[in-house]
Amino acid sequence: MRDFISFDKSLEIINNFGFKNKASKRVFIGDSLNKILAQDIVAQENSPEFPTSGMDGYAIKFEDMQNSLEIIDKNPAGSVVEKEVILGTCIKTFTGSLMPKGSDTLVPIENVEVIGNKITIITPVSKGFAVRDIGENYKKDEVLIKAGTKVGFSEIGVMASLNIVQVEVAISPIIAVASTGSEILDLGVEKTNDSQIRSSNHLTLEALFKLHGADVLQMGPVKDDIDTITEFFVNALSSSDIVVTTGGVSVGDYDFVQDVIKDKLQAEILFHGVYIKPGLHILVAKKDEKIIIALPGFAYSSTICAIIYILPLIYRFLNSNLTLPIVKAKISKDLQNSTNKRVFMACNVEFKSGNYEIDFVGKKSGTSAILTNMLGNPALLIQYENSTIKAGDFVDILLLNSLK
């Protein structure tokens, strides 16, 4: 008799799994896009280093605000004027230019009237107006981007502004992926009988894992016999950090994946069976510092379990600060979960009037094979064990489009 565990206990076990030899590599910043930083990005200087103009105008001494001022020079961006602003004078200064010596305020062009080589200030401004102070962007030794951050366009822009050419990023985990079952066919293979189905699991999971920073070793459909499955696991374990399969973990006569993991590999079973829907028969094992996750065969079930269990593993392998996007949302109908299972139900989500709202329009009910429920603008409603939900309640949902 198998001992099923709670969903919370299964997460605790997964979160305690320790990867060894986490490593990083140096890449050019342009190649760091979507990678995870393995170092803090620290400012080596103030930005700006000197008081700088925030717009086009005239640099003056604030005490001269009410006077007519002589224009003694122009100050284009990228140059340094030698003249100094003294009482009764101003220097025409452009956006991004250093503020001239002696000045402390910038009067915008539209606030003055120019007559010959003099200006009269029509609309006064406050002291220090439009002057960017030293360190306004960032200060020397300030940590601007923390290790564990996923690099996007703004991170690349900041690193470029710091003159950083190369940066340390985490090396991606290698995940070996295969779907098992003699009834499944790979793409392009012709059917020979009506019981055969097209395999999508291995390609769905490959796409999911790649989107979240893993390198994938695609090992395709694997036939349902002990020798073939054993050979797959031996090869996969020698070449990857995480091995993921779909199918063969239930209680059928041909569910050989669990037999190979337990008997042939002699792997340490961390758990086999969780009170969760979908995904009741998920199996997680450890073999020589590698982790094996055997998911159910139904497409929807395997995908949901991969999101819940494997994406957090990828984040931890990368030392990333990413987490699954779980938020509160307002539900449109009553629901009852009278079981001891954590239930993940597909729904539609919209952001309206400052809140997420969910409904179930067009979502199909039935087996765990309905992957089309994850199309559109989907989320997963998280129903807790033995819980009652009323229409209008705020519930926990997992935003699926934020994972794409």
N, C-alpha and C positions, 0 to 999 in steps of 0.2 A: 504494500500500500504506500503510495507516494505521499509525502508530507508537503502540502501546499502552504505557502507563506503569504502574509499580507503584502500589499503593494508597497507600503512604507518600508517594510523590512527588506524587500527586494532592492529598493533604491539605496538603502543604507549599505547593503552588501556591495552593490555596484560602485557606490561612491568611495568605498574603502579599498577598492582594487588599486594597487599601486603599479604604475608603469615605471620601468627602469630605463636608464640611459637616455633620458630626454635630452635632445641635442638641438643646437641652432646652427645657422649658417649665415654668412654675409652675402647680401645681394645688393645690387644697385637699387636706389630708392624707387625707380620706375618699375622694377620687377617685384617690389614688395606689396603691390596692390592685392588686397584680400588676404594677405598673409597676417600672421600674428606676431607682433613685436616681441622680441626676446630681451629687450633692453629698454630702460627709461630714456626718453629723449629730453635732454637738459639744455637750457639756453646757456650759451657761452658768453653772451653779452646782453646789454639792455637793448630793447627795441621800442621806440627809436633811441639811439645813443645820445641824441641832442634834441632840444626843443625844436619841433617841426611844424610847419604850417599845415592846417587841416583844410584849407580852401584858398582860392585866389582872393587877394586883397592887399591891404597896405599895413605893413608892420610899423607900430608906433610905440611910444611910451604912453601908458594909460593916463598919466597925469596931463597929457597933451590933448585929451579927447575933445575939448571944447574949442580948440584953436584951429586956425588955418595952417596947414603944414606943407613944407616944401618937399617935393619928390626928389631925392638925391641919387637914386640908383634903381636898377631892376635886379631881381633875384630869381632867375629861372631854376627849376628843379635840376639837381645834378651839379650845380655850381656853388661856389662859396664867395659871397661878396666881401670885399675888404672894408668897405665903409661901415661906419657904426651909426646907429640911430641915436641922435641927441635931441634935446628939446627943440621943438619947432621944425623937425624933419620927419620924414617917413621913407620907407623903401618899398616899392611895389614887389610883392612876394607871391609866388605861385604855389599851388597845391603840391605838397611833398618836399618843398624847399626847406632848408634849415632856416630857423628864425635868425635874422641879423643880430649882431651884437648890439646890446643896448635896448632892444625891443622886448616887450612883454605881452603885447596884445595885437591881434590881427583884426582889422576892420574890413569886412567884405566889400568887394567892388561896388555892389549895388547899394551900399550904405553911404557912398560918398558922391560928391560932385567935383569933377576935375575941371579946373580952369587953368590953362597953360601948364606950368610945372608945379601947380599947387592943388591940394585937395581941401575941401570943406566937408566935415563929417555931418551928414544930414540925420542919420539914425545912429546914436551912440550904442556901444556894446559894453558888456561887463569886462572887468579886468581878466586877462588871460584867455579871452574869447578866441576860439578856433586855433589854439596853440596845443599841439600834442606834446604832453610832458614826457620827460625821459622815462622809459620803461612802461609806457602806456600799453603796448602790446604784451610785453612780458619783461621780466627782470632777470638779470644774470643769476644763474644757478637755480632758476625755477624749473621744476619738472613739468614739461609741457604735455608730454604724452607718456602714459605709464606702460610699462611692460605688460603684455597680455591684451593690448588693444588690437582690434582688427584694423588694418590699414585701409583707409578710404582716400578719396581725393583730397580732403582737407588735411589729413595727416601728411600726405605727400607734399602738399603745398607748404605746410609748416616746416617740414624737414628741408625742403629746398631753400626756404628763406634763411635757414640756419647754415646753409652751405654744407649740408650732410650729403655725401656722395653715396656711401654704402651704409647699410644698417643690418643689425642682427635680427633674423626672424626664426621662428620655431620651425623645425623640420616636421613635415606632415607625417601622421601615422599612415602606415600601409594597411589597408583593409582588404582581405581576400573575401570575395562574395561569390556565392553559388546558390542556385535553387535546385532542389532535389525532387526526384519523382520520375518514374518511367513513363508517366502519362503526359509529361510536358515536352513541348517542342521549342527549339530555338527559332529565332527569326529566320525565315527563308526556307525552313524545312517543311516538306509537304506532309500532310496528314495521311496516315494509312488506315485509320479507323476513327469512328465517331467519338470514341472516349478520350481522344487526345486533345489537349488544350495548349494554347500558345503561352509560353513562359514570358512573364513581364517582370516578375519579382526582382530578378538579378539586375535588370536594367534600371528599374525604379530606384532600388537601393544604391546602385552605383551613382546615379545622378544626385540623390539626396546627400550621400557622403562627400562627393566632390564639391557640392555647393558649400559644404561646411568645413572645408579645409583638409580633407583626407585625400591621399592617393589611393586609387582602387586597383586591385589585381582582380580582373574579371575572369572568373573560372567557369562561367556559364552553367547551363543545366547539367546535372549529374544524375546518372541512372540509379534506380533503386536496387542496388545489390551491395552487399557488405564489402566486397573487395574494392569495387569502384569508389565507394564512399570513403573507405579507409585510405586509399591512395590519394584521394583529394585532400583529406585532412593532413596527411603527412607532408604533402607538397605545400599546402597553404600555410601550415605552421612554420615551415622552414623559411618562408619568404615574406611573412607579414607580422604585424603587431596584433591585429584583431582579425578573427575569422568569423564570418557571418554566413549562416545558411538559412534557407526557408524550406519548411516541410520536414516530415519524418520525426516529429517529436511528440506525437499524440500516442494513442493506445492501439493503433491498428497493427495487423500482422506484418505490414511492409514498412513500418516506421523504423527504418534501420539507423537513422542518424543518431538517435539516443543510444542505441546499442553500441555503435562504433565509439562514440565519445566515452561511454562508461567502461566498456569491456576491452576494446581494441587499443584505445589510446591510454586507458587507465588515468583519465583526467580527473582532477578534483572537482566534484560537482558542488558549485556554490549554491545553486537552487534549481529545482525542476518543478515548475508549477507555481503560479501566482494567482491570487484572487483578484483577477483583472479581466475586464471585457472591453475589447477583444484581447486575446493573448494568453489564455488560461494555461497553455502547456509550454510556455517559453522555458528554455533550458539555458543556463549559464554555467560555464565551467572554466577551470584554469589548468593550463598545461605549459610547464616550463616558462613561467613568467608571461605567457601569452594568454589572452582571454578568448574564449569561444562563446558565441551567442547564437543559439539555434532557435530561429523564429518559426511560428506557425506558417503553414503553406498558403492560406488565403491571402490575397493581395492586400486588402484593406487592413487585415490583422497584422501582417508582417510589417507594413509601412508604419502603422501607429506605434507598434512596439519599437521599431527602429528609431523613430523620433524620440520616444520617451526614454529609451535606455542607451542608445548608441550615440546620438548627438552629444549628450553630456559627457560621454567617454571621450569623444573627439576633442571637445573643449578642454577637458582636463589633461589630455595628452599634450595639447599645445600650450598648456599653462595660460589659457585664455580667460578673460573675464566675461565671456559670453554666457548667457543663460537662456533657457527656453522662454519665449515671450508669453507668459501667463498674466492675464489682466482680468479685471472685473467687467461684467456685462449684464445688461438687463434682459431678462428672458421673457418670452411672449406667451408661455403656457405653463400649466402645472405638469410636474413630473414626479414620479415616485420610484425610488430605488430601494426595494425591500430585500436586497441581497447583501452578502458580505463582500461583494466585489466592488472595486473602483471601476467605474464605467466611463469610457470615453466615447462620446456620441457626436457624430458630424452635424454641423449646423451652418447656417449662413450668418455672417456678421456685417454690420454697418456701423459707422460712427455718426451719430446724430445728436445734435444739441449738447455736445460735450460729453456724451457717454457712448460706449459700445452697446449695441443692441443685437440680439440674436433671434432667429426664427428657424423653422425647419421646412420651409416651403421648397418642394421639389426634392427633398432628401429622401432616398429610398430606404425602406426597412427590409431586413432579410438576413442573409448570411454575412459572414465577415469577408466576403469576396467582392463587395461592391466598392471598388476603388473610385468609381466616378463620383461618389459622394464628396471627394476631395477636390473637385473642380469648382470653378467660379470664385467666390470670395468666402472660402471656408474657414471654419474654426472647429475646435473640439471642445464641447461642453464636458467639464469634469464633474461627474456625479459621485459624491462620496458615499461610502457604505451606509446602508440603512438610513437614507436621507429623504426628505420631502422638500420639493421645490414648488413654490407658488408663482404664478404669473406676476411679473413685476419685481420679483426678487433680483438681487444682484448675485451673480454666480461667477465661478472661475472658468475661464476659457483659455485655450491655447491657440494663438493666432497662427494659422498655417501659412498664409501668404507672406508673413514676416520671415518665414524659413526658406522662401523660394529665391 
